Amino acid sequence: MAKSQEEFFRELLADFKIEAAEHQEAIIKGMLQLEKHPSAADYQLIVETTFRELHSLKGASRAVNQNNIEKLCQSMENVFHQLKDGKAALNPQMFELLFKGVDVLNGFLLADQPEQKMNQGGNLAQLLKAIDNLLLANSISQPSIVVQKLVPFPIEPETPAGIFHEQPALGPKEPIVVEPHALKETVRVATTKLNRLLMQAEEFIMAKATLLYLTQEIERINHPQLQVIQRDLDRFNHSFTRMVDEMLFDIKTTLLFPFSSLTDIVPRIVRDLGKEFGKEINLTITGAETEIDRRILEEMKDPLIHLIRNCIDHGIEKPEDRIKNGKTALGALEINITQESGRKVEMVILDDGIGINRERLKESAIKNGIVSHEVLKQMSDKEILSLILRSGITTSPIITDLSGRGLGMAIVAEKIDALGGSISIDSITGKGTKFVISLPVTLSTFRGIVVKVCNQLFVVPTLAVERALRIKSNDIRYVESKPFLSHNDGHIALMNLAEVLQISGQSQKQNIDNHILVLIVALGYRKIGFFVDEVIGEQEGIVKDLGPQLVHVRNISGATVLGNGQVIPILNVPDLIDSAVNTKSTHNIFEQNRESTDSISSQQRILIAEDSITSRALLRNILETAGYYVKTAVNGLEAFQSLQGDQFDLVVSDVEMPGMNGFELTAKIKNDSRFSHLPVILVTSLSSDYDKHLGLIAGANAYIIKGNFEQSNLVETIQRLI
């Protein structure tokens, strides 16, 4: 019997509460760590992690119409966004407010009665105001720009025609008939018990490794009396290995769930986003019956929501724009899931929208210091598209409360990478974008390449190793005294692994046959070749964490045990590449030197066009306090005249003004070759989607609603635009 809309929403809300509790726990953990005054490196990591937890919780709460939780997360996220960019510092009063925020969040999650929710709503209003006041009092950039009012996801019994049309790919669903004998073949088992059983089974991997090690040791002895024992041991090793592998795989299959348990939420999300953005979308989902590890499905919820929002917000055009481009008014969004092999599942998400704007992508990457002009020239189209997966990169032409910060796609990439999967992107301008995600059927056992550096052993995850090469010294080229290797029509920077890990000892880069060993490690488009002394081989095992005493050790993610009982560290590839990039000898090859933004140059000049004396004074006070030179004009005409007689770096304008309104001023600026490079921020009380659309057409770079002005991060937005 089909579920009613109300039943489905109740189940969705129950799932959300479980997910929210996990995010809440991570947020509390981050704040407790920050309160202990961590080192500068750990501080940045904790702030980034907590920031992302708040961002993910905000998106999840929006999907289930928990608007109060969304508002709370937005306000707290603004604080961490300032901390991340070094524009604010935590103090005892801010800690108290943030912990109060967690208490209010907990109240919303536990509240079941209307009166309880009402009480929490009152607490929320007081808290948001307190955070805003503290930000203002401390001259911290005010909370982030709100271009759109928060639109709730209403529960409606029927879908309006033309907004969402779901086409079942496999025909109408038949009712499920449960045969009596089927009930005898299944048993309800708590997943915690299965997880414990799986962990116990994985310990057999250690036994398998030990057996292999002993077999190899006996082989080395090569004594005639041991030949019979060695032969029998080889046979036992072969059968034991097969038995362990099959048992592990069979146990893991008990945790498999159909993709439908994840994709069931998609139609509702697509419908509501279609209404919100004024777009008509035809959704097609195929292969939802494909099974995959339940733990992977849980981790893929946030990435899937981010990708769907990306396709609808940035990809699929509005009906009138699609018709102008010779397309049907109805946009297409497809999710196709297939089992590529016994151990891999592929999920393809594609839309027929405008595609990824590569020029904006390049500009954003350069502006954020991700790559330099020189590196961009050497990158393939695939590598350029993969830039969108980096934190801080966005192609959004305008900053809003929901997009434009360049965070969502970075979260997607990191989640997929952590699951042992991969993501690739294809995009054709004007035709659409395709995201191809490859995932393991189950959370696979760890495999890594064992290398020796300065007589110390380390393990590099196999998934991150592109190749191991033996090169000659004359294969190495130098750019500004920095070594690199030409490989597969590209250039790969070279780095000594011992130098990156800051370990000392006897290192022999060049072996007896005059070759040097290089391990090419890749993370997204970033590749680095590390000099190592020896590549021992591949190691299968289980990852052991470093315990509560060592929460985060730079460049190390855990440890594993060799067959001889030796414990060796596993290298954290994202940390390792960041460490290599920040090491003096390779820094300039990968990263553009970023100028410090801790202080704003007195040469940065802003023009304000505002006919209201009060608003004009408020804007001027905020920007002068932030260190800008400010000049004001009472309308668009006067502002444009000022532009012709003076130089400015940015324009802030109201919309409704006599003489020349803000839309007209923006269009005039963008259509004049002398001023078209100037960013324009519109600050207005006009909050309709139509007015926002007019602002975007005119060329505005950001759009702020005056009613939400106290929550608008004006200074932060200005710093992003100039």
Secondary structure, DSSP 8 states (H G I E B T S, - for coil): ----HHHHHHHHHHHHHHHHHHHHHHHHHHHHHHHT---HHHHHHHHHHHHHHHHHHHHHHHHTT-HHHHHHHHHHHHHHHHHHTTS----HHHHHHHHHHHHHHHHHHH--SHHHHHHHHHHHHHHHHHHHHHHHHTT---S----S--------SS--TTTEEE--TT-S-------HHHHHT-----HHHHHHHHHHHHTHHHHHHHHHHHHHHHHHH--GGGHHHHHHHHHHHHHHHHHHHHHHHHHHHTTEEETHHHHTTHHHHHHHHHHHHT--EEEEEE-TT-EEEHHHHHHTHHHHHHHHHHIIIIIS--HHHHHHTT--SSEEEEEEEEEEETTEEEEEEEE-SS---HHHHHHHHHHTTSS-HHHHHH--HHHHHHGGGSTT----SSB-SSSSSS-HHHHHHHHHHHTT-EEEEEEETTTEEEEEEEEESS---EEEEEEEETTEEEEEEGGGEEEEEEE-GGGEEEETTEEEEEETTEEEEEEEHHHHHT--S----B-TTS-EEEEEEEETTEEEEEEESEEEEEEEE--B---TT-S-BTTEEEEEE-TTS-EEEEE-HHHHHHHHHTSTTTHHHH-------SS--TT-EEEEE-S-HHHHHHHHHHHHHTT-EEEEESSHHHHHHHHHHS--SEEEE-SS-SSS-HHHHHHHHHTSTTTTTS-EEEEES--SHHHHHHHHHHT-SEEEEGGGGGG--HHHHHHHH-
